Amino acid sequence: MTGQHRIVVLGAGYAGLAAAGRLASKARGAEVTVVDARVRFVERVRLHQQAAGQRISAWDLREPLESKKIHFVRARATDIDTEGKRILLDTATALDYDTLVYALGSIGDSNGVPGVAEHAYSVSTPEDADRFEAVQGPVVVVGAGATGIELAAELAESQPDSRVLLLSPDEPGAWLSPRAQAHIRHALERLGVEIRSDTKVIEVTEDGVRLADGTLIESAATVWTAGFAVPDLAARAGLSVDSAGRVRTDDSLRSISHPDVYAAGDSAVVAGPGGRELRMACATALPTGKYAADAVAARLRGAEPGRLRFRYALQCLSLGRRDGLIQFLHADDSPGRAVLTGRTAAWVKELIVRGAGWAARP
């Protein structure tokens, strides 16, 4: 026992690494430890590229963390003893903490529709994308959110002779401006993606998907992108969570039930401009991870942190390697009128993705 204040960061994604790097520079004298089951950082926002057979970069977590004197433990947290301030690990060991930063991110949501867990693929983790890479033949992508749109476009561009269907009850990009939606549809159709935007999938089978009208659409593989969930660790530990299992936080990203726990990224409920909760996104994870670290460091100095100041500026989508969409946003995340499309948008999206990877590196 060193007597140092022990800070444990659970999760080495965008939010966790952003928090750890900031803590190393601002929480002077504290001992910072990062826990993650993976030893390599993969840019999650590129997993649709990996699923389509492209090689994406990854880097070893240990070297940059250790260069900042941040300890790294390769393990999966199985439980949190909030009274004893101890994290139980799948290595049959435990870690004690004085402050915990909970940043476990999100996973694909396989609940709610029969057959998804058993028969559908996901692209929410590197392992998911690895499993999907070898698939050949017709592919059904369920869900026309950002992940579904990007994956369908990438698959159609890289496998032009294979059938790609995008199924959703809504128009692709329905949350964006009319101009953005029109460009997404045009780009997908140009690549050969078959779009069914009036379709509800009620079952995933070994051979395809069954629709609400009874139709069975056959496929070599079904990829489920219709929503994300979070690990149930926080709920099982007794932290106050919302209906999705995300940690409820105050204005400083501190758990409203356990003041020695902070949460950031996809696993946290964070209030944003206009009364909207911040959405699950890399654009949310990086700034909330850094802010959580700032809040912890401030309180270790005996000060109170200022409120999180946050606004969205844009949302970017790739539509294959040569097309993209940049939707400019109002502060409350609602779409503005301005959009950028085509090769320029693809180039801007690539710069943003590279910048996010750079910003996550401690």
C-alpha positions, 0 to 999 in steps of 0.5 A: 500500500503506497498511500496514494489515491487509487483511481481505477478506470474501467474500460480502454475505449475512447472515453476510458483512455481519454480519462486515463490520459487526462488523469495522468497529467492532472491528478498529480500524485494519484495512482491511475490504473486502467482495466480492459479485457483487450490489450489492443485499441481498435478504432471502433468507428472503423469496424464497418471497414473491418467487417467488409474485409479491410485492414484497420490499424490497432495499437498496443495499449501498454506502451502509451499507458506505461509511458505516462506511468499508468498501470494496465491490467488485462482482465474483465471486471466481473463485479464491483463491491461498492461498499468495500471499493473493490473490483473483482476480476475474471483473473480471480484477483481484485483491485481496490480503488478510492475513485472509480471511472466507469467507462465500459462503453456499449455493445450490440443489443441482441435482446427484444427480437427472437433469434438475434442472439443465436443467428445474427452477426454484429459489428459492435466489437473487434471480435464481432467484426472478425467473425463476420469477415469471412461471410460471402453471399447475400447479406441483410443489414437490419437497422438504418442508423449510422452503423447500418448505413456505413456497413451496407455501403462498405459491403456493397462497395467492396463486394459489388457482386453480392446482394446487400439489403438494408431493412428498417422501419424508417428512412436511412438517416431519418434523424438527419435533414431531408437533404442528408437523407436524400444523399444517403439514399442516392449513395446507397442505391448507386452502390447497389444496396437494396433499401426497404424502409417500411419493414419490421423484422420480427425474427432472425432465423438461420437462413434469413429474417422474417418480416411482420407481414410473414415474408421470409428474406433469405441471406447468407448472413444477417447483421443486426445494427438496430440499437446498442446496449450497455454491460449490466455491471453497474446495475448489478453493483447497485449503482443508480442506472436508467432503464438501459443500465447506464449510470445516472450522473450529476452535472460533474459526471459523478454517480448520483448514488455513489460519489466515489464513482464517475461515469463517461461515454456510452455507459453514462447518462449525461445531460446535454444542451436543450435538455437532451441526453447526449447520444452514444458516440465517439463524439460524446465519449472523448469529451466526457472522458476528459471532463470526468478526469478534470472533475476527479482531479479538481476534487482531489485538489479540494476544488469544485469542478465547473459544469460540463460545457458541451455541444455537438457541431456535426455528425459524419457518415462514410458511404464507402471509401469515396463518398460521405456525408457531413451533417452540421448540427445545432447545439442540441444535436438537431440537424441544421440545413447545411450538409457536405457530401461526396469525396470532400465529405469522405475526406473530412470524415477520414480526418475526423476519425484519425483525429479521434484515434489520436485524441484517445491515445494517452 
